[in-house]
Amino acid sequence: MDHSNSEIFERSYLSRQIRYDTQAAYLGRDPNQLLIQAANRMSRLQDPHRPRKLDDRQREQVRRSKIIQNLYDARQSLSQEIYDSFDTLKEAKAEGSPLHVGYLQIQRLLVATIRAEERSLLKATRQKYDRQAPIDNIERQLSGAIVRTDTPLTIHKRPQLAFLERSRIGEALFSEKPSMLLLERGLNWRVPFINDLIALCGRRERCTPSKRREGRNTNSESDKPKEKKSATGELYPVGCRPYQCLFCLGSVDLADDDRRHDFATRYSLRRHLQRCHAKRLHKSDGIYCPHPHANCVGLVFKDLGLFKNHAARVHFVKL
């Protein structure tokens, strides 16, 4: 395949899953299944603490070696000669100067030498670790110290559920044993569970925006309209944010966060009204103000213009 060596084929083309015993096939023997299984599990038995690459200090140590420094000095002297004769390296390359050819040779030799020195240092570091690691582990075991070979587990926070019914359903499903459900206690468990299921079916969640739609919203936190807090500390004050949906705010089927959701622009609010609340905006018997405040309960407007005027004047929402 015209590769420089077989390492490229082994790293990029050869399958990591071992299915056949080629040595046994070549010798005309039956395949050794235990050997195949051990080879497949080889990656699980590797030491995760064994050095896999050089750190910054070791790479800096390689570049400070005498051989590398001599190559750096030779490249710098050739570069200075080129700049004394030509204005730029491109001009020296265009004219085919021998100085530029020598400069490229030293540059390639410098890169190859750095890579060779890094591979050599990494090999020596691994050999030193292979000799010293078993001794250190035995000394830790004899001294009674705890040897941690696994990575610390990531502790995930408990998810915050939007509805209390969903939280109770989850606790009921995973807290009781199946044998307890056959006793009299099971009846006391099933009745609240079914009631929570019925209540959850009547609730409604706001659609989660996709990543593509979230990426369009370039407004920062400082650009968003600030929330107007009520002086009395009400959960749903009369004065709303400019891009809130009054119909979602008055819907008891939604979670509190979804009821107080603030849209990015006036146009996104209008699209939401046309898609979700178009029937409520064009009722023949009038439009009811959906805000849950006591002063707005029962208010009916004859047409859409009066309702928009009320929403902008009282609730600060421009529809």
Phi, psi and omega in degrees: 000011175065034174270159182290326178205176182283350181295325179295318178294317181293327183277326189250336186246329185286133181291143178279343180271118182267119182243338186232148177262092184293328179295317179292324178294323179292322181275355179077029180251171175286144181294143179269100183293325179296322179293321179295317178296319179295323179291325178290330180271006187298322182293331179287335182269002180287148179282118181290344181269358179290136183301129179254336179205167180280148175272179183297323181294319180290321177295323177292326177295322178296317183287345177266002180292161186293321182295316181293320180295324177294321177293321176300316181295320179294320178293322179293322179292321176293322177297321179293322177296322179295317181289337175287329183263329182231166180280317182225169176291327179296323179293320177294324178291321181295324181274357178069040183290139176297332177297321179291322177297316177295325178297316179294322179296317179293324179296315178294321178295323179296313180296316180295322180292320178298316179295319179295318179294322178293319177296320180294317179293321178295320177296318178294322179295319178293320178296320177295321179293319180296328178282324189267331185298315178298324179294317179295321179295320179294321178294322177295320179293321179292326179279350179089009180283150181275127180259116179265116177254352181253162178276147180297141180286144177275121181272116180269140177288151179291128183295142177272115180274145184287326184245140178291329179297320180294323177295317179293324178295318178296318178294324180290324182287326187251002182256328183268145175277150180299328181292333180288338183285344180275345181272185180295332179295335180296328177294319177293340178274320186289322184296308176297328180295315179293322178296321178293323177296318179296317179294324180291327177294335179273351179275164183224138179248145176287141181295132178285126181293147179286169180295327181293318180288326177294327180292336179288336183279098183263006180289135176277175180295329181284337181278342182286150179297134181285145182285133178270107182279142180282144179294332179271001179074030181287148179290323179235082181291162180295317178281112183262174172284156189299331187246034176268150177267119181292327181290321175291326179295328180265003180273119180280350180280344181269158174288163183299319180294322179287328179291326181265015182297138181247122180284161186287316183224171177293328181289322176293326175295318179294321177297320178296320180295320181290327182279322190252331187232028183294324181294326181284340179276346184231051177273143180284332181271010178109168181249123179274141175286120185276358184295137184282358180294149184297328181288343184255351182291125178092358178286129181235136180241141187290321182224176183290327180296319178294323179293319178296321178297319178294318181295321180284324185279322185261317186257357178062029179248121180262107182274000000 
